[in-house]
Amino acid sequence: MARFKVVISDSDYGDDAAIERAILEPIGAQVVLLQAKCESDLFAEAADCDAIVNQYARVGADTIRVMRRCKQIARFGIGVDIVDVEAATAAGILVTNVRDYCTEEVADHAIALWLALARKLTTYDRATHRGLWRWQSGAPVYRIRGRTMGIVSFGKIGRAIGARALAFGVELLVHDPYVPAEAISAQGGHKVDKDELLTRADYIMMQVPMTGETRHFLGAREFGLVKPGVFLVNTGRGPTVDNRALYEALVAGRVAGAALDDPEEEPAKKARWDPAANPLFTLDNVLVTPHSAYYSEQSIRLARETAAFEVRRVLLGERPRNPVNNVRLASGAMSLDPA
């Protein structure tokens, strides 16, 4: 009989859990792989699990209520908006995440999207494939050097985006109420409030986490303030941008183009998805990637190994490296400092 039961709620790695099993089975853990698309899909296996690892499936209060002995909820990624951390803490369940596994990938992806928009790469590509060989097919294209980039959220990824962008000669504006002006200045940027960034930036780079405060961080009011002709890149959470308001701003010409790594509906979290439900997919000046900014072969492996080793540590009564909440481990051996 297995010493522990670890449930993987879902993953987009197919039926492959070899990495997690190689780390967890040696300590006597049974690894159960699901592909849950709603909370009720978790209830049966979560009831007697010792830990649950999740990628897109929400682990909310309803799931936490059925858990009889769970010690840990471990995210495969950074954000914990799909975990009810408050309910987990009240139940004495530790929440962990994976940090610093994809900073370089997301920053590279954001810069690639930005350059594709600014240099009209997709427009030129479509034109040449149609047999139109004219530089005017992408006009107008403006020189990047000397223009202004605004970055919203200046954590590790935001700073990595800024460092790359400065090499292109842009002025860097940053809006992040949690980062001191001195720290932003040290990275070559200037701290501004939200509205100043919107009115001055030629390019807006969104790297905003999903919280109750950041849903529709960019909406109709904000798109009414933006500098006409602005380009928007969002490699943060999809719902931080109101897609209907963005569509209207694009059609009206206030926003010249947008690149999104995830639309607002976040398709990977849905059992069924139809792009026809989102009007952004009808526009030629919108570039969408399938929440792939974090991806490289190296980052995927690191995320999986890190999450699995966090579970291994907790099940063995050891201190995890990436705690999100402040709860006493089930062993009672230690308390965790607040994240």
LUMSE-147432 format. One record per residue (C-alpha): residue number from 1; residue in one letter; x, y, z. Coordinates in steps of 0.02 Angstrom, whole numbers. Layout:
% residues N
<i: NUM&aa: A&xx: X&yy: Y&zz: Z>
...
% end
This chain:
% residues 339
<i: 1&aa: M&xx: 0&yy: 0&zz: 0>
<i: 2&aa: A&xx: 64&yy: 173&zz: -47>
<i: 3&aa: R&xx: 125&yy: 284&zz: 94>
<i: 4&aa: F&xx: 58&yy: 442&zz: 11>
<i: 5&aa: K&xx: -66&yy: 486&zz: -125>
<i: 6&aa: V&xx: -26&yy: 633&zz: -239>
<i: 7&aa: V&xx: -155&yy: 692&zz: -366>
<i: 8&aa: I&xx: -107&yy: 792&zz: -520>
<i: 9&aa: S&xx: -270&yy: 881&zz: -556>
<i: 10&aa: D&xx: -227&yy: 919&zz: -737>
<i: 11&aa: S&xx: -85&yy: 959&zz: -854>
<i: 12&aa: D&xx: -57&yy: 990&zz: -1038>
<i: 13&aa: Y&xx: 84&yy: 863&zz: -1043>
<i: 14&aa: G&xx: -37&yy: 728&zz: -1100>
<i: 15&aa: D&xx: -30&yy: 565&zz: -1004>
<i: 16&aa: D&xx: 152&yy: 589&zz: -957>
<i: 17&aa: A&xx: 187&yy: 600&zz: -771>
<i: 18&aa: A&xx: 358&yy: 516&zz: -780>
<i: 19&aa: I&xx: 451&yy: 666&zz: -706>
<i: 20&aa: E&xx: 335&yy: 679&zz: -557>
<i: 21&aa: R&xx: 333&yy: 491&zz: -528>
<i: 22&aa: A&xx: 523&yy: 481&zz: -532>
<i: 23&aa: I&xx: 530&yy: 608&zz: -390>
<i: 24&aa: L&xx: 382&yy: 551&zz: -286>
<i: 25&aa: E&xx: 372&yy: 362&zz: -302>
<i: 26&aa: P&xx: 539&yy: 332&zz: -212>
<i: 27&aa: I&xx: 461&yy: 404&zz: -53>
<i: 28&aa: G&xx: 313&yy: 286&zz: -68>
<i: 29&aa: A&xx: 191&yy: 403&zz: -158>
<i: 30&aa: Q&xx: 57&yy: 346&zz: -278>
<i: 31&aa: V&xx: 37&yy: 476&zz: -417>
<i: 32&aa: V&xx: -138&yy: 492&zz: -492>
<i: 33&aa: L&xx: -152&yy: 595&zz: -652>
<i: 34&aa: L&xx: -319&yy: 676&zz: -696>
<i: 35&aa: Q&xx: -373&yy: 800&zz: -829>
<i: 36&aa: A&xx: -501&yy: 897&zz: -728>
<i: 37&aa: K&xx: -593&yy: 1043&zz: -809>
<i: 38&aa: C&xx: -705&yy: 1085&zz: -661>
<i: 39&aa: E&xx: -695&yy: 1063&zz: -473>
<i: 40&aa: S&xx: -818&yy: 918&zz: -465>
<i: 41&aa: D&xx: -696&yy: 817&zz: -571>
<i: 42&aa: L&xx: -576&yy: 823&zz: -423>
<i: 43&aa: F&xx: -687&yy: 773&zz: -278>
<i: 44&aa: A&xx: -670&yy: 583&zz: -284>
<i: 45&aa: E&xx: -480&yy: 575&zz: -294>
<i: 46&aa: A&xx: -448&yy: 731&zz: -189>
<i: 47&aa: A&xx: -546&yy: 664&zz: -40>
<i: 48&aa: D&xx: -404&yy: 553&zz: 21>
<i: 49&aa: C&xx: -253&yy: 634&zz: -60>
<i: 50&aa: D&xx: -101&yy: 694&zz: 37>
<i: 51&aa: A&xx: -58&yy: 827&zz: -92>
<i: 52&aa: I&xx: -129&yy: 895&zz: -253>
<i: 53&aa: V&xx: -33&yy: 974&zz: -396>
<i: 54&aa: N&xx: -126&yy: 1084&zz: -519>
<i: 55&aa: Q&xx: -94&yy: 1176&zz: -680>
<i: 56&aa: Y&xx: -258&yy: 1252&zz: -744>
<i: 57&aa: A&xx: -395&yy: 1165&zz: -643>
<i: 58&aa: R&xx: -462&yy: 1270&zz: -501>
<i: 59&aa: V&xx: -439&yy: 1203&zz: -325>
<i: 60&aa: G&xx: -568&yy: 1303&zz: -232>
<i: 61&aa: A&xx: -663&yy: 1296&zz: -68>
<i: 62&aa: D&xx: -778&yy: 1157&zz: -130>
<i: 63&aa: T&xx: -630&yy: 1044&zz: -164>
<i: 64&aa: I&xx: -542&yy: 1092&zz: -3>
<i: 65&aa: R&xx: -698&yy: 1046&zz: 97>
<i: 66&aa: V&xx: -693&yy: 866&zz: 37>
<i: 67&aa: M&xx: -509&yy: 843&zz: 75>
<i: 68&aa: R&xx: -487&yy: 738&zz: 231>
<i: 69&aa: R&xx: -297&yy: 733&zz: 247>
<i: 70&aa: C&xx: -221&yy: 847&zz: 116>
<i: 71&aa: K&xx: -63&yy: 935&zz: 173>
<i: 72&aa: Q&xx: -21&yy: 1035&zz: 16>
<i: 73&aa: I&xx: -85&yy: 1113&zz: -144>
<i: 74&aa: A&xx: 61&yy: 1139&zz: -263>
<i: 75&aa: R&xx: 50&yy: 1246&zz: -420>
<i: 76&aa: F&xx: 145&yy: 1200&zz: -577>
<i: 77&aa: G&xx: 168&yy: 1388&zz: -607>
<i: 78&aa: I&xx: 185&yy: 1557&zz: -524>
<i: 79&aa: G&xx: 7&yy: 1624&zz: -507>
<i: 80&aa: V&xx: -109&yy: 1558&zz: -372>
<i: 81&aa: D&xx: -271&yy: 1640&zz: -430>
<i: 82&aa: I&xx: -344&yy: 1468&zz: -466>
<i: 83&aa: V&xx: -316&yy: 1411&zz: -286>
<i: 84&aa: D&xx: -425&yy: 1472&zz: -143>
<i: 85&aa: V&xx: -276&yy: 1514&zz: -34>
<i: 86&aa: E&xx: -386&yy: 1582&zz: 106>
<i: 87&aa: A&xx: -488&yy: 1421&zz: 117>
<i: 88&aa: A&xx: -329&yy: 1317&zz: 109>
<i: 89&aa: T&xx: -250&yy: 1416&zz: 250>
<i: 90&aa: A&xx: -406&yy: 1398&zz: 357>
<i: 91&aa: A&xx: -399&yy: 1210&zz: 328>
<i: 92&aa: G&xx: -214&yy: 1203&zz: 374>
<i: 93&aa: I&xx: -159&yy: 1162&zz: 197>
<i: 94&aa: L&xx: 3&yy: 1232&zz: 131>
<i: 95&aa: V&xx: 3&yy: 1314&zz: -40>
<i: 96&aa: T&xx: 164&yy: 1318&zz: -142>
<i: 97&aa: N&xx: 206&yy: 1381&zz: -315>
<i: 98&aa: V&xx: 351&yy: 1378&zz: -438>
<i: 99&aa: R&xx: 451&yy: 1538&zz: -450>
<i: 100&aa: D&xx: 587&yy: 1596&zz: -570>
<i: 101&aa: Y&xx: 566&yy: 1454&zz: -692>
<i: 102&aa: C&xx: 515&yy: 1553&zz: -847>
<i: 103&aa: T&xx: 575&yy: 1733&zz: -825>
<i: 104&aa: E&xx: 687&yy: 1727&zz: -978>
<i: 105&aa: E&xx: 556&yy: 1641&zz: -1086>
<i: 106&aa: V&xx: 416&yy: 1763&zz: -1046>
<i: 107&aa: A&xx: 528&yy: 1915&zz: -1068>
<i: 108&aa: D&xx: 590&yy: 1850&zz: -1236>
<i: 109&aa: H&xx: 411&yy: 1813&zz: -1291>
<i: 110&aa: A&xx: 350&yy: 1986&zz: -1240>
<i: 111&aa: I&xx: 490&yy: 2069&zz: -1339>
<i: 112&aa: A&xx: 454&yy: 1957&zz: -1490>
<i: 113&aa: L&xx: 270&yy: 2006&zz: -1486>
<i: 114&aa: W&xx: 315&yy: 2189&zz: -1467>
<i: 115&aa: L&xx: 433&yy: 2188&zz: -1616>
<i: 116&aa: A&xx: 308&yy: 2091&zz: -1721>
<i: 117&aa: L&xx: 179&yy: 2228&zz: -1689>
<i: 118&aa: A&xx: 295&yy: 2376&zz: -1706>
<i: 119&aa: R&xx: 374&yy: 2313&zz: -1867>
<i: 120&aa: K&xx: 207&yy: 2247&zz: -1936>
<i: 121&aa: L&xx: 282&yy: 2076&zz: -1966>
<i: 122&aa: T&xx: 117&yy: 1981&zz: -1975>
<i: 123&aa: T&xx: 44&yy: 2112&zz: -2092>
<i: 124&aa: Y&xx: 193&yy: 2098&zz: -2211>
<i: 125&aa: D&xx: 190&yy: 1908&zz: -2201>
<i: 126&aa: R&xx: 6&yy: 1897&zz: -2248>
<i: 127&aa: A&xx: 32&yy: 2020&zz: -2392>
<i: 128&aa: T&xx: 181&yy: 1931&zz: -2467>
<i: 129&aa: H&xx: 91&yy: 1763&zz: -2457>
<i: 130&aa: R&xx: -48&yy: 1843&zz: -2559>
<i: 131&aa: G&xx: 79&yy: 1897&zz: -2689>
<i: 132&aa: L&xx: 87&yy: 2080&zz: -2635>
<i: 133&aa: W&xx: 270&yy: 2135&zz: -2633>
<i: 134&aa: R&xx: 261&yy: 2314&zz: -2569>
<i: 135&aa: W&xx: 339&yy: 2392&zz: -2415>
<i: 136&aa: Q&xx: 187&yy: 2506&zz: -2409>
<i: 137&aa: S&xx: 76&yy: 2358&zz: -2362>
<i: 138&aa: G&xx: 127&yy: 2380&zz: -2180>
<i: 139&aa: A&xx: 127&yy: 2569&zz: -2172>
<i: 140&aa: P&xx: 138&yy: 2663&zz: -2060>
<i: 141&aa: V&xx: 289&yy: 2592&zz: -1970>
<i: 142&aa: Y&xx: 381&yy: 2706&zz: -1847>
<i: 143&aa: R&xx: 559&yy: 2701&zz: -1784>
<i: 144&aa: I&xx: 568&yy: 2618&zz: -1613>
<i: 145&aa: R&xx: 718&yy: 2715&zz: -1546>
<i: 146&aa: G&xx: 660&yy: 2872&zz: -1456>
<i: 147&aa: R&xx: 483&yy: 2810&zz: -1423>
<i: 148&aa: T&xx: 408&yy: 2768&zz: -1253>
<i: 149&aa: M&xx: 371&yy: 2599&zz: -1177>
<i: 150&aa: G&xx: 261&yy: 2579&zz: -1023>
<i: 151&aa: I&xx: 277&yy: 2422&zz: -918>
<i: 152&aa: V&xx: 137&yy: 2379&zz: -797>
<i: 153&aa: S&xx: 203&yy: 2271&zz: -653>
<i: 154&aa: F&xx: 390&yy: 2271&zz: -622>
<i: 155&aa: G&xx: 430&yy: 2105&zz: -542>
<i: 156&aa: K&xx: 566&yy: 1992&zz: -609>
<i: 157&aa: I&xx: 484&yy: 1969&zz: -777>
<i: 158&aa: G&xx: 440&yy: 2153&zz: -796>
<i: 159&aa: R&xx: 620&yy: 2199&zz: -757>
<i: 160&aa: A&xx: 683&yy: 2072&zz: -883>
<i: 161&aa: I&xx: 569&yy: 2146&zz: -1016>
<i: 162&aa: G&xx: 632&yy: 2321&zz: -974>
<i: 163&aa: A&xx: 814&yy: 2270&zz: -985>
<i: 164&aa: R&xx: 788&yy: 2199&zz: -1158>
<i: 165&aa: A&xx: 685&yy: 2347&zz: -1218>
<i: 166&aa: L&xx: 814&yy: 2477&zz: -1163>
<i: 167&aa: A&xx: 934&yy: 2406&zz: -1291>
<i: 168&aa: F&xx: 815&yy: 2469&zz: -1426>
<i: 169&aa: G&xx: 828&yy: 2647&zz: -1363>
<i: 170&aa: V&xx: 656&yy: 2672&zz: -1287>
<i: 171&aa: E&xx: 612&yy: 2781&zz: -1139>
<i: 172&aa: L&xx: 548&yy: 2667&zz: -1002>
<i: 173&aa: L&xx: 397&yy: 2710&zz: -894>
<i: 174&aa: V&xx: 343&yy: 2592&zz: -756>
<i: 175&aa: H&xx: 182&yy: 2579&zz: -657>
<i: 176&aa: D&xx: 195&yy: 2467&zz: -504>
<i: 177&aa: P&xx: 133&yy: 2533&zz: -336>
<i: 178&aa: Y&xx: 233&yy: 2400&zz: -244>
<i: 179&aa: V&xx: 406&yy: 2443&zz: -313>
<i: 180&aa: P&xx: 497&yy: 2598&zz: -249>
<i: 181&aa: A&xx: 545&yy: 2734&zz: -373>
<i: 182&aa: E&xx: 729&yy: 2709&zz: -329>
<i: 183&aa: A&xx: 723&yy: 2526&zz: -377>
<i: 184&aa: I&xx: 640&yy: 2569&zz: -543>
<i: 185&aa: S&xx: 767&yy: 2706&zz: -578>
<i: 186&aa: A&xx: 907&yy: 2583&zz: -545>
<i: 187&aa: Q&xx: 837&yy: 2477&zz: -686>
<i: 188&aa: G&xx: 832&yy: 2624&zz: -807>
<i: 189&aa: G&xx: 647&yy: 2666&zz: -787>
<i: 190&aa: H&xx: 540&yy: 2807&zz: -720>
<i: 191&aa: K&xx: 399&yy: 2771&zz: -597>
<i: 192&aa: V&xx: 232&yy: 2846&zz: -651>
<i: 193&aa: D&xx: 50&yy: 2826&zz: -603>
<i: 194&aa: K&xx: -68&yy: 2724&zz: -709>
<i: 195&aa: D&xx: -146&yy: 2868&zz: -805>
<i: 196&aa: E&xx: 21&yy: 2948&zz: -848>
<i: 197&aa: L&xx: 82&yy: 2784&zz: -919>
<i: 198&aa: L&xx: -76&yy: 2766&zz: -1024>
<i: 199&aa: T&xx: -67&yy: 2942&zz: -1096>
<i: 200&aa: R&xx: 120&yy: 2940&zz: -1135>
<i: 201&aa: A&xx: 164&yy: 2763&zz: -1189>
<i: 202&aa: D&xx: 181&yy: 2713&zz: -1372>
<i: 203&aa: Y&xx: 192&yy: 2533&zz: -1314>
<i: 204&aa: I&xx: 106&yy: 2458&zz: -1161>
<i: 205&aa: M&xx: 178&yy: 2296&zz: -1093>
<i: 206&aa: M&xx: 63&yy: 2208&zz: -970>
<i: 207&aa: Q&xx: 139&yy: 2081&zz: -850>
<i: 208&aa: V&xx: 4&yy: 2093&zz: -718>
<i: 209&aa: P&xx: -42&yy: 1949&zz: -599>
<i: 210&aa: M&xx: -226&yy: 1906&zz: -579>
<i: 211&aa: T&xx: -303&yy: 1969&zz: -417>
<i: 212&aa: G&xx: -469&yy: 2042&zz: -366>
<i: 213&aa: E&xx: -396&yy: 2214&zz: -397>
<i: 214&aa: T&xx: -322&yy: 2181&zz: -569>
<i: 215&aa: R&xx: -469&yy: 2106&zz: -663>
<i: 216&aa: H&xx: -500&yy: 2221&zz: -812>
<i: 217&aa: F&xx: -354&yy: 2329&zz: -759>
<i: 218&aa: L&xx: -367&yy: 2393&zz: -937>
<i: 219&aa: G&xx: -548&yy: 2429&zz: -981>
<i: 220&aa: A&xx: -654&yy: 2558&zz: -1071>
<i: 221&aa: R&xx: -594&yy: 2702&zz: -962>
<i: 222&aa: E&xx: -412&yy: 2659&zz: -987>
<i: 223&aa: F&xx: -428&yy: 2635&zz: -1175>
<i: 224&aa: G&xx: -508&yy: 2806&zz: -1181>
<i: 225&aa: L&xx: -349&yy: 2880&zz: -1107>
<i: 226&aa: V&xx: -216&yy: 2792&zz: -1210>
<i: 227&aa: K&xx: -106&yy: 2883&zz: -1333>
<i: 228&aa: P&xx: -185&yy: 2858&zz: -1505>
<i: 229&aa: G&xx: -93&yy: 2726&zz: -1605>
<i: 230&aa: V&xx: -28&yy: 2633&zz: -1453>
<i: 231&aa: F&xx: 21&yy: 2449&zz: -1463>
<i: 232&aa: L&xx: -27&yy: 2332&zz: -1321>
<i: 233&aa: V&xx: 65&yy: 2172&zz: -1271>
<i: 234&aa: N&xx: -7&yy: 2064&zz: -1132>
<i: 235&aa: T&xx: 98&yy: 1919&zz: -1070>
<i: 236&aa: G&xx: 14&yy: 1924&zz: -899>
<i: 237&aa: R&xx: -155&yy: 1850&zz: -856>
<i: 238&aa: G&xx: -289&yy: 1862&zz: -991>
<i: 239&aa: P&xx: -429&yy: 1935&zz: -883>
<i: 240&aa: T&xx: -324&yy: 2087&zz: -836>
<i: 241&aa: V&xx: -377&yy: 2159&zz: -1005>
<i: 242&aa: D&xx: -561&yy: 2184&zz: -1045>
<i: 243&aa: N&xx: -566&yy: 2104&zz: -1217>
<i: 244&aa: R&xx: -729&yy: 2186&zz: -1269>
<i: 245&aa: A&xx: -659&yy: 2358&zz: -1227>
<i: 246&aa: L&xx: -497&yy: 2316&zz: -1317>
<i: 247&aa: Y&xx: -594&yy: 2262&zz: -1471>
<i: 248&aa: E&xx: -689&yy: 2427&zz: -1474>
<i: 249&aa: A&xx: -526&yy: 2525&zz: -1454>
<i: 250&aa: L&xx: -446&yy: 2429&zz: -1597>
<i: 251&aa: V&xx: -595&yy: 2454&zz: -1713>
<i: 252&aa: A&xx: -598&yy: 2639&zz: -1668>
<i: 253&aa: G&xx: -412&yy: 2653&zz: -1707>
<i: 254&aa: R&xx: -357&yy: 2713&zz: -1535>
<i: 255&aa: V&xx: -256&yy: 2553&zz: -1516>
<i: 256&aa: A&xx: -153&yy: 2512&zz: -1672>
<i: 257&aa: G&xx: -125&yy: 2330&zz: -1629>
<i: 258&aa: A&xx: -125&yy: 2204&zz: -1488>
<i: 259&aa: A&xx: -30&yy: 2046&zz: -1448>
<i: 260&aa: L&xx: -100&yy: 1931&zz: -1314>
<i: 261&aa: D&xx: -25&yy: 1774&zz: -1242>
<i: 262&aa: D&xx: -196&yy: 1729&zz: -1173>
<i: 263&aa: P&xx: -367&yy: 1803&zz: -1212>
<i: 264&aa: E&xx: -483&yy: 1848&zz: -1071>
<i: 265&aa: E&xx: -577&yy: 1683&zz: -1073>
<i: 266&aa: E&xx: -415&yy: 1584&zz: -1045>
<i: 267&aa: P&xx: -458&yy: 1436&zz: -1160>
<i: 268&aa: A&xx: -346&yy: 1310&zz: -1069>
<i: 269&aa: K&xx: -461&yy: 1323&zz: -918>
<i: 270&aa: K&xx: -617&yy: 1279&zz: -1018>
<i: 271&aa: A&xx: -686&yy: 1109&zz: -1066>
<i: 272&aa: R&xx: -743&yy: 1181&zz: -1233>
<i: 273&aa: W&xx: -683&yy: 1339&zz: -1319>
<i: 274&aa: D&xx: -734&yy: 1426&zz: -1480>
<i: 275&aa: P&xx: -633&yy: 1577&zz: -1539>
<i: 276&aa: A&xx: -789&yy: 1641&zz: -1627>
<i: 277&aa: A&xx: -853&yy: 1694&zz: -1456>
<i: 278&aa: N&xx: -714&yy: 1824&zz: -1442>
<i: 279&aa: P&xx: -721&yy: 1961&zz: -1577>
<i: 280&aa: L&xx: -534&yy: 1995&zz: -1559>
<i: 281&aa: F&xx: -503&yy: 1841&zz: -1665>
<i: 282&aa: T&xx: -586&yy: 1927&zz: -1813>
<i: 283&aa: L&xx: -457&yy: 2068&zz: -1820>
<i: 284&aa: D&xx: -299&yy: 2062&zz: -1924>
<i: 285&aa: N&xx: -204&yy: 2178&zz: -1806>
<i: 286&aa: V&xx: -221&yy: 2058&zz: -1659>
<i: 287&aa: L&xx: -89&yy: 1926&zz: -1629>
<i: 288&aa: V&xx: -132&yy: 1786&zz: -1506>
<i: 289&aa: T&xx: -19&yy: 1648&zz: -1440>
<i: 290&aa: P&xx: -88&yy: 1499&zz: -1341>
<i: 291&aa: H&xx: -22&yy: 1545&zz: -1168>
<i: 292&aa: S&xx: 149&yy: 1491&zz: -1228>
<i: 293&aa: A&xx: 257&yy: 1635&zz: -1165>
<i: 294&aa: Y&xx: 322&yy: 1528&zz: -1022>
<i: 295&aa: Y&xx: 366&yy: 1382&zz: -1132>
<i: 296&aa: S&xx: 535&yy: 1309&zz: -1174>
<i: 297&aa: E&xx: 587&yy: 1129&zz: -1152>
<i: 298&aa: Q&xx: 698&yy: 1185&zz: -1009>
<i: 299&aa: S&xx: 565&yy: 1289&zz: -918>
<i: 300&aa: I&xx: 434&yy: 1152&zz: -928>
<i: 301&aa: R&xx: 550&yy: 1025&zz: -852>
<i: 302&aa: L&xx: 603&yy: 1146&zz: -716>
<i: 303&aa: A&xx: 422&yy: 1186&zz: -671>
<i: 304&aa: R&xx: 376&yy: 1003&zz: -657>
<i: 305&aa: E&xx: 530&yy: 955&zz: -557>
<i: 306&aa: T&xx: 512&yy: 1103&zz: -439>
<i: 307&aa: A&xx: 328&yy: 1069&zz: -402>
<i: 308&aa: A&xx: 361&yy: 885&zz: -373>
<i: 309&aa: F&xx: 510&yy: 917&zz: -259>
<i: 310&aa: E&xx: 404&yy: 1040&zz: -158>
<i: 311&aa: V&xx: 276&yy: 902&zz: -131>
<i: 312&aa: R&xx: 414&yy: 780&zz: -84>
<i: 313&aa: R&xx: 484&yy: 901&zz: 45>
<i: 314&aa: V&xx: 317&yy: 935&zz: 126>
<i: 315&aa: L&xx: 266&yy: 752&zz: 133>
<i: 316&aa: L&xx: 432&yy: 713&zz: 218>
<i: 317&aa: G&xx: 405&yy: 853&zz: 344>
<i: 318&aa: E&xx: 538&yy: 966&zz: 270>
<i: 319&aa: R&xx: 528&yy: 1152&zz: 239>
<i: 320&aa: P&xx: 469&yy: 1197&zz: 62>
<i: 321&aa: R&xx: 563&yy: 1328&zz: -38>
<i: 322&aa: N&xx: 414&yy: 1418&zz: -115>
<i: 323&aa: P&xx: 275&yy: 1437&zz: 16>
<i: 324&aa: V&xx: 130&yy: 1552&zz: -29>
<i: 325&aa: N&xx: 35&yy: 1552&zz: 135>
<i: 326&aa: N&xx: 80&yy: 1543&zz: 319>
<i: 327&aa: V&xx: 22&yy: 1381&zz: 396>
<i: 328&aa: R&xx: 97&yy: 1250&zz: 512>
<i: 329&aa: L&xx: 151&yy: 1092&zz: 423>
<i: 330&aa: A&xx: 51&yy: 938&zz: 467>
<i: 331&aa: S&xx: 201&yy: 864&zz: 555>
<i: 332&aa: G&xx: 199&yy: 1011&zz: 676>
<i: 333&aa: A&xx: 386&yy: 1024&zz: 656>
<i: 334&aa: M&xx: 389&yy: 1204&zz: 598>
<i: 335&aa: S&xx: 291&yy: 1357&zz: 554>
<i: 336&aa: L&xx: 318&yy: 1450&zz: 392>
<i: 337&aa: D&xx: 357&yy: 1634&zz: 378>
<i: 338&aa: P&xx: 232&yy: 1735&zz: 277>
<i: 339&aa: A&xx: 268&yy: 1735&zz: 90>
% end
